[in-house]
Amino acid sequence: MWKAIKIFGFIVGAYAVARALVEPFVIDMSDPATYQGDWGGPSLGGVLLAHCGPGVVAAVVMIWALLRRRSRFRGQN
């Protein structure tokens, strides 16, 4: 059961990371009218934090988990 939860978490995390990478290219940063109605708006910083923040957090947690798992397997040899 835990393995399925971890796999689901990595899939959701990968989606958040992909969205964080794509978001700056999807919105027109020079035109506030394109993003002021989005979550975190009307400021550009708020929009980027709301849309890219979860992806950054997910990337950090995923890297931490992979490094932790890697070090655990190295300790067994």
PDB file of N, CA, C and O in Angstrom:
ATOM      1  N   MET A   1       0.818  -1.201   0.000  1.00  0.00           N
ATOM      2  CA  MET A   1       0.000   0.000   0.000  1.00  0.00           C
ATOM      3  C   MET A   1       0.858   1.259   0.000  1.00  0.00           C
ATOM      4  O   MET A   1       0.573   2.216  -0.721  1.00  0.00           O
ATOM      5  N   TRP A   2       1.931   1.251   0.831  1.00  0.00           N
ATOM      6  CA  TRP A   2       2.797   2.435   0.884  1.00  0.00           C
ATOM      7  C   TRP A   2       3.489   2.677  -0.444  1.00  0.00           C
ATOM      8  O   TRP A   2       3.717   3.823  -0.831  1.00  0.00           O
ATOM      9  N   LYS A   3       3.827   1.593  -1.146  1.00  0.00           N
ATOM     10  CA  LYS A   3       4.484   1.740  -2.446  1.00  0.00           C
ATOM     11  C   LYS A   3       3.559   2.452  -3.431  1.00  0.00           C
ATOM     12  O   LYS A   3       4.008   3.309  -4.192  1.00  0.00           O
ATOM     13  N   ALA A   4       2.282   2.107  -3.421  1.00  0.00           N
ATOM     14  CA  ALA A   4       1.306   2.751  -4.303  1.00  0.00           C
ATOM     15  C   ALA A   4       1.150   4.230  -3.949  1.00  0.00           C
ATOM     16  O   ALA A   4       1.025   5.071  -4.839  1.00  0.00           O
ATOM     17  N   ILE A   5       1.157   4.547  -2.662  1.00  0.00           N
ATOM     18  CA  ILE A   5       1.050   5.944  -2.229  1.00  0.00           C
ATOM     19  C   ILE A   5       2.274   6.731  -2.668  1.00  0.00           C
ATOM     20  O   ILE A   5       2.152   7.874  -3.108  1.00  0.00           O
ATOM     21  N   LYS A   6       3.451   6.131  -2.554  1.00  0.00           N
ATOM     22  CA  LYS A   6       4.683   6.807  -2.983  1.00  0.00           C
ATOM     23  C   LYS A   6       4.688   7.039  -4.492  1.00  0.00           C
ATOM     24  O   LYS A   6       5.075   8.110  -4.957  1.00  0.00           O
ATOM     25  N   ILE A   7       4.263   6.043  -5.246  1.00  0.00           N
ATOM     26  CA  ILE A   7       4.208   6.198  -6.707  1.00  0.00           C
ATOM     27  C   ILE A   7       3.220   7.291  -7.082  1.00  0.00           C
ATOM     28  O   ILE A   7       3.511   8.118  -7.946  1.00  0.00           O
ATOM     29  N   PHE A   8       2.063   7.305  -6.446  1.00  0.00           N
ATOM     30  CA  PHE A   8       1.075   8.358  -6.708  1.00  0.00           C
ATOM     31  C   PHE A   8       1.638   9.729  -6.339  1.00  0.00           C
ATOM     32  O   PHE A   8       1.421  10.700  -7.065  1.00  0.00           O
ATOM     33  N   GLY A   9       2.357   9.818  -5.222  1.00  0.00           N
ATOM     34  CA  GLY A   9       2.970  11.074  -4.812  1.00  0.00           C
ATOM     35  C   GLY A   9       3.995  11.571  -5.819  1.00  0.00           C
ATOM     36  O   GLY A   9       4.068  12.767  -6.100  1.00  0.00           O
ATOM     37  N   PHE A  10       4.784  10.655  -6.361  1.00  0.00           N
ATOM     38  CA  PHE A  10       5.768  11.062  -7.366  1.00  0.00           C
ATOM     39  C   PHE A  10       5.092  11.497  -8.667  1.00  0.00           C
ATOM     40  O   PHE A  10       5.595  12.389  -9.351  1.00  0.00           O
ATOM     41  N   ILE A  11       3.976  10.889  -9.014  1.00  0.00           N
ATOM     42  CA  ILE A  11       3.254  11.311 -10.222  1.00  0.00           C
ATOM     43  C   ILE A  11       2.689  12.714 -10.035  1.00  0.00           C
ATOM     44  O   ILE A  11       2.809  13.560 -10.921  1.00  0.00           O
ATOM     45  N   VAL A  12       2.076  12.958  -8.886  1.00  0.00           N
ATOM     46  CA  VAL A  12       1.538  14.299  -8.596  1.00  0.00           C
ATOM     47  C   VAL A  12       2.686  15.316  -8.525  1.00  0.00           C
ATOM     48  O   VAL A  12       2.562  16.434  -9.025  1.00  0.00           O
ATOM     49  N   GLY A  13       3.790  14.925  -7.909  1.00  0.00           N
ATOM     50  CA  GLY A  13       4.952  15.803  -7.826  1.00  0.00           C
ATOM     51  C   GLY A  13       5.525  16.119  -9.194  1.00  0.00           C
ATOM     52  O   GLY A  13       5.904  17.259  -9.464  1.00  0.00           O
ATOM     53  N   ALA A  14       5.592  15.118 -10.058  1.00  0.00           N
ATOM     54  CA  ALA A  14       6.098  15.343 -11.416  1.00  0.00           C
ATOM     55  C   ALA A  14       5.194  16.314 -12.175  1.00  0.00           C
ATOM     56  O   ALA A  14       5.675  17.150 -12.939  1.00  0.00           O
ATOM     57  N   TYR A  15       3.891  16.198 -11.963  1.00  0.00           N
ATOM     58  CA  TYR A  15       2.960  17.143 -12.585  1.00  0.00           C
ATOM     59  C   TYR A  15       3.212  18.573 -12.080  1.00  0.00           C
ATOM     60  O   TYR A  15       3.221  19.522 -12.864  1.00  0.00           O
ATOM     61  N   ALA A  16       3.414  18.711 -10.774  1.00  0.00           N
ATOM     62  CA  ALA A  16       3.662  20.038 -10.203  1.00  0.00           C
ATOM     63  C   ALA A  16       4.970  20.624 -10.732  1.00  0.00           C
ATOM     64  O   ALA A  16       5.043  21.820 -11.013  1.00  0.00           O
ATOM     65  N   VAL A  17       5.990  19.800 -10.867  1.00  0.00           N
ATOM     66  CA  VAL A  17       7.275  20.269 -11.400  1.00  0.00           C
ATOM     67  C   VAL A  17       7.116  20.679 -12.860  1.00  0.00           C
ATOM     68  O   VAL A  17       7.627  21.722 -13.268  1.00  0.00           O
ATOM     69  N   ALA A  18       6.416  19.872 -13.647  1.00  0.00           N
ATOM     70  CA  ALA A  18       6.199  20.211 -15.056  1.00  0.00           C
ATOM     71  C   ALA A  18       5.409  21.511 -15.193  1.00  0.00           C
ATOM     72  O   ALA A  18       5.705  22.342 -16.051  1.00  0.00           O
ATOM     73  N   ARG A  19       4.417  21.673 -14.350  1.00  0.00           N
ATOM     74  CA  ARG A  19       3.625  22.907 -14.408  1.00  0.00           C
ATOM     75  C   ARG A  19       4.474  24.126 -14.024  1.00  0.00           C
ATOM     76  O   ARG A  19       4.342  25.198 -14.614  1.00  0.00           O
ATOM     77  N   ALA A  20       5.345  23.943 -13.028  1.00  0.00           N
ATOM     78  CA  ALA A  20       6.223  25.037 -12.612  1.00  0.00           C
ATOM     79  C   ALA A  20       7.185  25.420 -13.730  1.00  0.00           C
ATOM     80  O   ALA A  20       7.507  26.597 -13.892  1.00  0.00           O
ATOM     81  N   LEU A  21       7.641  24.447 -14.494  1.00  0.00           N
ATOM     82  CA  LEU A  21       8.558  24.742 -15.594  1.00  0.00           C
ATOM     83  C   LEU A  21       7.861  25.427 -16.774  1.00  0.00           C
ATOM     84  O   LEU A  21       8.460  26.254 -17.461  1.00  0.00           O
ATOM     85  N   VAL A  22       6.608  25.079 -17.000  1.00  0.00           N
ATOM     86  CA  VAL A  22       5.880  25.595 -18.158  1.00  0.00           C
ATOM     87  C   VAL A  22       5.218  26.948 -17.877  1.00  0.00           C
ATOM     88  O   VAL A  22       5.080  27.762 -18.790  1.00  0.00           O
ATOM     89  N   GLU A  23       4.816  27.196 -16.654  1.00  0.00           N
ATOM     90  CA  GLU A  23       4.019  28.380 -16.317  1.00  0.00           C
ATOM     91  C   GLU A  23       4.637  29.710 -16.776  1.00  0.00           C
ATOM     92  O   GLU A  23       3.913  30.534 -17.335  1.00  0.00           O
ATOM     93  N   PRO A  24       5.923  29.956 -16.570  1.00  0.00           N
ATOM     94  CA  PRO A  24       6.466  31.251 -17.022  1.00  0.00           C
ATOM     95  C   PRO A  24       6.363  31.469 -18.529  1.00  0.00           C
ATOM     96  O   PRO A  24       6.351  32.612 -18.986  1.00  0.00           O
ATOM     97  N   PHE A  25       6.288  30.398 -19.299  1.00  0.00           N
ATOM     98  CA  PHE A  25       6.198  30.528 -20.749  1.00  0.00           C
ATOM     99  C   PHE A  25       4.756  30.626 -21.232  1.00  0.00           C
ATOM    100  O   PHE A  25       4.503  31.049 -22.360  1.00  0.00           O
ATOM    101  N   VAL A  26       3.811  30.232 -20.378  1.00  0.00           N
ATOM    102  CA  VAL A  26       2.400  30.237 -20.759  1.00  0.00           C
ATOM    103  C   VAL A  26       1.787  31.621 -20.574  1.00  0.00           C
ATOM    104  O   VAL A  26       0.969  32.056 -21.385  1.00  0.00           O
ATOM    105  N   ILE A  27       2.183  32.311 -19.509  1.00  0.00           N
ATOM    106  CA  ILE A  27       1.619  33.638 -19.255  1.00  0.00           C
ATOM    107  C   ILE A  27       2.480  34.705 -19.931  1.00  0.00           C
ATOM    108  O   ILE A  27       3.678  34.518 -20.139  1.00  0.00           O
ATOM    109  N   ASP A  28       1.858  35.799 -20.260  1.00  0.00           N
ATOM    110  CA  ASP A  28       2.580  36.938 -20.826  1.00  0.00           C
ATOM    111  C   ASP A  28       2.978  37.843 -19.661  1.00  0.00           C
ATOM    112  O   ASP A  28       2.151  38.598 -19.149  1.00  0.00           O
ATOM    113  N   MET A  29       4.232  37.771 -19.248  1.00  0.00           N
ATOM    114  CA  MET A  29       4.681  38.494 -18.061  1.00  0.00           C
ATOM    115  C   MET A  29       4.684  40.009 -18.243  1.00  0.00           C
ATOM    116  O   MET A  29       4.702  40.757 -17.265  1.00  0.00           O
ATOM    117  N   SER A  30       4.665  40.454 -19.484  1.00  0.00           N
ATOM    118  CA  SER A  30       4.685  41.893 -19.719  1.00  0.00           C
ATOM    119  C   SER A  30       3.283  42.501 -19.731  1.00  0.00           C
ATOM    120  O   SER A  30       3.144  43.724 -19.759  1.00  0.00           O
ATOM    121  N   ASP A  31       2.248  41.666 -19.712  1.00  0.00           N
ATOM    122  CA  ASP A  31       0.868  42.155 -19.751  1.00  0.00           C
ATOM    123  C   ASP A  31       0.109  41.667 -18.516  1.00  0.00           C
ATOM    124  O   ASP A  31      -0.329  40.517 -18.480  1.00  0.00           O
ATOM    125  N   PRO A  32      -0.053  42.524 -17.504  1.00  0.00           N
ATOM    126  CA  PRO A  32      -0.747  42.116 -16.275  1.00  0.00           C
ATOM    127  C   PRO A  32      -2.182  41.649 -16.495  1.00  0.00           C
ATOM    128  O   PRO A  32      -2.709  40.905 -15.668  1.00  0.00           O
ATOM    129  N   ALA A  33      -2.815  42.052 -17.558  1.00  0.00           N
ATOM    130  CA  ALA A  33      -4.198  41.646 -17.809  1.00  0.00           C
ATOM    131  C   ALA A  33      -4.307  40.144 -18.052  1.00  0.00           C
ATOM    132  O   ALA A  33      -5.380  39.569 -17.873  1.00  0.00           O
ATOM    133  N   THR A  34      -3.205  39.496 -18.459  1.00  0.00           N
ATOM    134  CA  THR A  34      -3.257  38.061 -18.759  1.00  0.00           C
ATOM    135  C   THR A  34      -3.191  37.193 -17.509  1.00  0.00           C
ATOM    136  O   THR A  34      -3.593  36.030 -17.549  1.00  0.00           O
ATOM    137  N   TYR A  35      -2.694  37.733 -16.404  1.00  0.00           N
ATOM    138  CA  TYR A  35      -2.542  36.901 -15.208  1.00  0.00           C
ATOM    139  C   TYR A  35      -3.192  37.481 -13.955  1.00  0.00           C
ATOM    140  O   TYR A  35      -3.133  36.846 -12.902  1.00  0.00           O
ATOM    141  N   GLN A  36      -3.801  38.648 -14.027  1.00  0.00           N
ATOM    142  CA  GLN A  36      -4.344  39.255 -12.807  1.00  0.00           C
ATOM    143  C   GLN A  36      -5.538  38.498 -12.243  1.00  0.00           C
ATOM    144  O   GLN A  36      -5.839  38.647 -11.059  1.00  0.00           O
ATOM    145  N   GLY A  37      -6.225  37.697 -13.039  1.00  0.00           N
ATOM    146  CA  GLY A  37      -7.355  36.910 -12.554  1.00  0.00           C
ATOM    147  C   GLY A  37      -6.958  35.522 -12.075  1.00  0.00           C
ATOM    148  O   GLY A  37      -7.792  34.787 -11.545  1.00  0.00           O
ATOM    149  N   ASP A  38      -5.694  35.158 -12.255  1.00  0.00           N
ATOM    150  CA  ASP A  38      -5.220  33.831 -11.845  1.00  0.00           C
ATOM    151  C   ASP A  38      -5.020  33.777 -10.338  1.00  0.00           C
ATOM    152  O   ASP A  38      -5.040  34.806  -9.663  1.00  0.00           O
ATOM    153  N   TRP A  39      -4.824  32.556  -9.811  1.00  0.00           N
ATOM    154  CA  TRP A  39      -4.526  32.385  -8.393  1.00  0.00           C
ATOM    155  C   TRP A  39      -3.249  33.141  -8.075  1.00  0.00           C
ATOM    156  O   TRP A  39      -2.271  33.053  -8.817  1.00  0.00           O
ATOM    157  N   GLY A  40      -3.252  33.876  -6.984  1.00  0.00           N
ATOM    158  CA  GLY A  40      -2.087  34.633  -6.579  1.00  0.00           C
ATOM    159  C   GLY A  40      -2.042  36.026  -7.174  1.00  0.00           C
ATOM    160  O   GLY A  40      -1.193  36.832  -6.795  1.00  0.00           O
ATOM    161  N   GLY A  41      -2.946  36.324  -8.101  1.00  0.00           N
ATOM    162  CA  GLY A  41      -2.966  37.629  -8.758  1.00  0.00           C
ATOM    163  C   GLY A  41      -3.477  38.696  -7.832  1.00  0.00           C
ATOM    164  O   GLY A  41      -3.999  38.376  -6.764  1.00  0.00           O
ATOM    165  N   PRO A  42      -3.356  39.897  -8.183  1.00  0.00           N
ATOM    166  CA  PRO A  42      -3.026  40.454  -9.478  1.00  0.00           C
ATOM    167  C   PRO A  42      -1.525  40.679  -9.704  1.00  0.00           C
ATOM    168  O   PRO A  42      -1.144  41.114 -10.790  1.00  0.00           O
ATOM    169  N   SER A  43      -0.667  40.402  -8.730  1.00  0.00           N
ATOM    170  CA  SER A  43       0.766  40.649  -8.934  1.00  0.00           C
ATOM    171  C   SER A  43       1.436  39.444  -9.598  1.00  0.00           C
ATOM    172  O   SER A  43       1.016  38.302  -9.409  1.00  0.00           O
ATOM    173  N   LEU A  44       2.479  39.716 -10.373  1.00  0.00           N
ATOM    174  CA  LEU A  44       3.210  38.657 -11.054  1.00  0.00           C
ATOM    175  C   LEU A  44       3.898  37.741 -10.050  1.00  0.00           C
ATOM    176  O   LEU A  44       3.916  36.523 -10.229  1.00  0.00           O
ATOM    177  N   GLY A  45       4.457  38.315  -9.006  1.00  0.00           N
ATOM    178  CA  GLY A  45       5.125  37.506  -7.983  1.00  0.00           C
ATOM    179  C   GLY A  45       4.176  36.526  -7.320  1.00  0.00           C
ATOM    180  O   GLY A  45       4.530  35.370  -7.087  1.00  0.00           O
ATOM    181  N   GLY A  46       2.979  36.984  -7.017  1.00  0.00           N
ATOM    182  CA  GLY A  46       1.981  36.115  -6.405  1.00  0.00           C
ATOM    183  C   GLY A  46       1.544  34.990  -7.321  1.00  0.00           C
ATOM    184  O   GLY A  46       1.368  33.853  -6.885  1.00  0.00           O
ATOM    185  N   VAL A  47       1.372  35.312  -8.589  1.00  0.00           N
ATOM    186  CA  VAL A  47       0.968  34.293  -9.559  1.00  0.00           C
ATOM    187  C   VAL A  47       2.070  33.242  -9.703  1.00  0.00           C
ATOM    188  O   VAL A  47       1.786  32.044  -9.698  1.00  0.00           O
ATOM    189  N   LEU A  48       3.314  33.680  -9.831  1.00  0.00           N
ATOM    190  CA  LEU A  48       4.417  32.728  -9.962  1.00  0.00           C
ATOM    191  C   LEU A  48       4.591  31.896  -8.696  1.00  0.00           C
ATOM    192  O   LEU A  48       4.901  30.707  -8.769  1.00  0.00           O
ATOM    193  N   LEU A  49       4.393  32.518  -7.538  1.00  0.00           N
ATOM    194  CA  LEU A  49       4.491  31.773  -6.290  1.00  0.00           C
ATOM    195  C   LEU A  49       3.386  30.728  -6.180  1.00  0.00           C
ATOM    196  O   LEU A  49       3.634  29.602  -5.749  1.00  0.00           O
ATOM    197  N   ALA A  50       2.179  31.094  -6.563  1.00  0.00           N
ATOM    198  CA  ALA A  50       1.047  30.175  -6.466  1.00  0.00           C
ATOM    199  C   ALA A  50       1.141  29.021  -7.468  1.00  0.00           C
ATOM    200  O   ALA A  50       0.727  27.902  -7.168  1.00  0.00           O
ATOM    201  N   HIS A  51       1.681  29.292  -8.646  1.00  0.00           N
ATOM    202  CA  HIS A  51       1.730  28.271  -9.684  1.00  0.00           C
ATOM    203  C   HIS A  51       3.046  27.504  -9.712  1.00  0.00           C
ATOM    204  O   HIS A  51       3.057  26.319 -10.046  1.00  0.00           O
ATOM    205  N   CYS A  52       4.155  28.155  -9.369  1.00  0.00           N
ATOM    206  CA  CYS A  52       5.467  27.510  -9.425  1.00  0.00           C
ATOM    207  C   CYS A  52       5.943  27.032  -8.059  1.00  0.00           C
ATOM    208  O   CYS A  52       6.773  26.125  -7.984  1.00  0.00           O
ATOM    209  N   GLY A  53       5.441  27.615  -6.985  1.00  0.00           N
ATOM    210  CA  GLY A  53       5.862  27.242  -5.637  1.00  0.00           C
ATOM    211  C   GLY A  53       5.667  25.769  -5.321  1.00  0.00           C
ATOM    212  O   GLY A  53       6.595  25.127  -4.830  1.00  0.00           O
ATOM    213  N   PRO A  54       4.484  25.207  -5.587  1.00  0.00           N
ATOM    214  CA  PRO A  54       4.302  23.776  -5.309  1.00  0.00           C
ATOM    215  C   PRO A  54       5.254  22.887  -6.115  1.00  0.00           C
ATOM    216  O   PRO A  54       5.667  21.831  -5.635  1.00  0.00           O
ATOM    217  N   GLY A  55       5.601  23.301  -7.320  1.00  0.00           N
ATOM    218  CA  GLY A  55       6.538  22.526  -8.127  1.00  0.00           C
ATOM    219  C   GLY A  55       7.940  22.548  -7.550  1.00  0.00           C
ATOM    220  O   GLY A  55       8.644  21.538  -7.571  1.00  0.00           O
ATOM    221  N   VAL A  56       8.346  23.702  -7.033  1.00  0.00           N
ATOM    222  CA  VAL A  56       9.664  23.804  -6.405  1.00  0.00           C
ATOM    223  C   VAL A  56       9.705  22.947  -5.142  1.00  0.00           C
ATOM    224  O   VAL A  56      10.671  22.220  -4.910  1.00  0.00           O
ATOM    225  N   VAL A  57       8.667  23.035  -4.340  1.00  0.00           N
ATOM    226  CA  VAL A  57       8.602  22.221  -3.117  1.00  0.00           C
ATOM    227  C   VAL A  57       8.601  20.736  -3.478  1.00  0.00           C
ATOM    228  O   VAL A  57       9.299  19.946  -2.843  1.00  0.00           O
ATOM    229  N   ALA A  58       7.827  20.351  -4.487  1.00  0.00           N
ATOM    230  CA  ALA A  58       7.770  18.946  -4.900  1.00  0.00           C
ATOM    231  C   ALA A  58       9.129  18.472  -5.401  1.00  0.00           C
ATOM    232  O   ALA A  58       9.541  17.352  -5.096  1.00  0.00           O
ATOM    233  N   ALA A  59       9.830  19.302  -6.163  1.00  0.00           N
ATOM    234  CA  ALA A  59      11.151  18.919  -6.668  1.00  0.00           C
ATOM    235  C   ALA A  59      12.128  18.698  -5.520  1.00  0.00           C
ATOM    236  O   ALA A  59      12.896  17.735  -5.532  1.00  0.00           O
ATOM    237  N   VAL A  60      12.102  19.586  -4.531  1.00  0.00           N
ATOM    238  CA  VAL A  60      13.000  19.443  -3.384  1.00  0.00           C
ATOM    239  C   VAL A  60      12.689  18.161  -2.615  1.00  0.00           C
ATOM    240  O   VAL A  60      13.602  17.422  -2.247  1.00  0.00           O
ATOM    241  N   VAL A  61      11.419  17.896  -2.372  1.00  0.00           N
ATOM    242  CA  VAL A  61      11.033  16.692  -1.631  1.00  0.00           C
ATOM    243  C   VAL A  61      11.380  15.433  -2.426  1.00  0.00           C
ATOM    244  O   VAL A  61      11.846  14.452  -1.847  1.00  0.00           O
ATOM    245  N   MET A  62      11.162  15.446  -3.729  1.00  0.00           N
ATOM    246  CA  MET A  62      11.464  14.279  -4.552  1.00  0.00           C
ATOM    247  C   MET A  62      12.968  14.008  -4.590  1.00  0.00           C
ATOM    248  O   MET A  62      13.389  12.856  -4.488  1.00  0.00           O
ATOM    249  N   ILE A  63      13.773  15.048  -4.733  1.00  0.00           N
ATOM    250  CA  ILE A  63      15.224  14.878  -4.736  1.00  0.00           C
ATOM    251  C   ILE A  63      15.694  14.377  -3.377  1.00  0.00           C
ATOM    252  O   ILE A  63      16.542  13.487  -3.300  1.00  0.00           O
ATOM    253  N   TRP A  64      15.148  14.942  -2.310  1.00  0.00           N
ATOM    254  CA  TRP A  64      15.509  14.498  -0.962  1.00  0.00           C
ATOM    255  C   TRP A  64      15.176  13.015  -0.769  1.00  0.00           C
ATOM    256  O   TRP A  64      15.977  12.262  -0.216  1.00  0.00           O
ATOM    257  N   ALA A  65      13.997  12.606  -1.226  1.00  0.00           N
ATOM    258  CA  ALA A  65      13.585  11.208  -1.072  1.00  0.00           C
ATOM    259  C   ALA A  65      14.482  10.276  -1.882  1.00  0.00           C
ATOM    260  O   ALA A  65      14.852   9.202  -1.407  1.00  0.00           O
ATOM    261  N   LEU A  66      14.831  10.679  -3.095  1.00  0.00           N
ATOM    262  CA  LEU A  66      15.702   9.834  -3.917  1.00  0.00           C
ATOM    263  C   LEU A  66      17.104   9.736  -3.321  1.00  0.00           C
ATOM    264  O   LEU A  66      17.695   8.656  -3.313  1.00  0.00           O
ATOM    265  N   LEU A  67      17.639  10.841  -2.827  1.00  0.00           N
ATOM    266  CA  LEU A  67      18.961  10.806  -2.206  1.00  0.00           C
ATOM    267  C   LEU A  67      18.948   9.971  -0.930  1.00  0.00           C
ATOM    268  O   LEU A  67      19.905   9.252  -0.646  1.00  0.00           O
ATOM    269  N   ARG A  68      17.887  10.063  -0.178  1.00  0.00           N
ATOM    270  CA  ARG A  68      17.754   9.274   1.052  1.00  0.00           C
ATOM    271  C   ARG A  68      17.692   7.786   0.721  1.00  0.00           C
ATOM    272  O   ARG A  68      18.318   6.962   1.388  1.00  0.00           O
ATOM    273  N   ARG A  69      16.934   7.458  -0.306  1.00  0.00           N
ATOM    274  CA  ARG A  69      16.823   6.055  -0.716  1.00  0.00           C
ATOM    275  C   ARG A  69      18.160   5.544  -1.235  1.00  0.00           C
ATOM    276  O   ARG A  69      18.554   4.413  -0.951  1.00  0.00           O
ATOM    277  N   ARG A  70      18.850   6.375  -1.991  1.00  0.00           N
ATOM    278  CA  ARG A  70      20.150   5.988  -2.543  1.00  0.00           C
ATOM    279  C   ARG A  70      21.172   5.731  -1.445  1.00  0.00           C
ATOM    280  O   ARG A  70      21.931   4.764  -1.512  1.00  0.00           O
ATOM    281  N   SER A  71      21.191   6.600  -0.431  1.00  0.00           N
ATOM    282  CA  SER A  71      22.142   6.420   0.651  1.00  0.00           C
ATOM    283  C   SER A  71      21.800   5.184   1.494  1.00  0.00           C
ATOM    284  O   SER A  71      22.693   4.543   2.048  1.00  0.00           O
ATOM    285  N   ARG A  72      20.519   4.855   1.589  1.00  0.00           N
ATOM    286  CA  ARG A  72      20.104   3.663   2.321  1.00  0.00           C
ATOM    287  C   ARG A  72      20.596   2.399   1.621  1.00  0.00           C
ATOM    288  O   ARG A  72      21.039   1.453   2.272  1.00  0.00           O
ATOM    289  N   PHE A  73      20.514   2.391   0.277  1.00  0.00           N
ATOM    290  CA  PHE A  73      20.966   1.227  -0.481  1.00  0.00           C
ATOM    291  C   PHE A  73      22.488   1.115  -0.482  1.00  0.00           C
ATOM    292  O   PHE A  73      23.016   0.003  -0.520  1.00  0.00           O
ATOM    293  N   ARG A  74      23.197   2.226  -0.441  1.00  0.00           N
ATOM    294  CA  ARG A  74      24.655   2.188  -0.378  1.00  0.00           C
ATOM    295  C   ARG A  74      25.134   1.637   0.962  1.00  0.00           C
ATOM    296  O   ARG A  74      26.174   0.982   1.027  1.00  0.00           O
ATOM    297  N   GLY A  75      24.399   1.891   2.006  1.00  0.00           N
ATOM    298  CA  GLY A  75      24.778   1.403   3.331  1.00  0.00           C
ATOM    299  C   GLY A  75      24.651  -0.101   3.472  1.00  0.00           C
ATOM    300  O   GLY A  75      25.264  -0.695   4.359  1.00  0.00           O
ATOM    301  N   GLN A  76      23.864  -0.724   2.607  1.00  0.00           N
ATOM    302  CA  GLN A  76      23.659  -2.171   2.677  1.00  0.00           C
ATOM    303  C   GLN A  76      24.808  -2.946   2.051  1.00  0.00           C
ATOM    304  O   GLN A  76      24.994  -4.118   2.378  1.00  0.00           O
ATOM    305  N   ASN A  77      25.576  -2.340   1.173  1.00  0.00           N
ATOM    306  CA  ASN A  77      26.671  -3.059   0.478  1.00  0.00           C
ATOM    307  C   ASN A  77      27.874  -3.189   1.332  1.00  0.00           C
ATOM    308  O   ASN A  77      28.876  -3.761   0.904  1.00  0.00           O
TER     309      ASN A  77
END
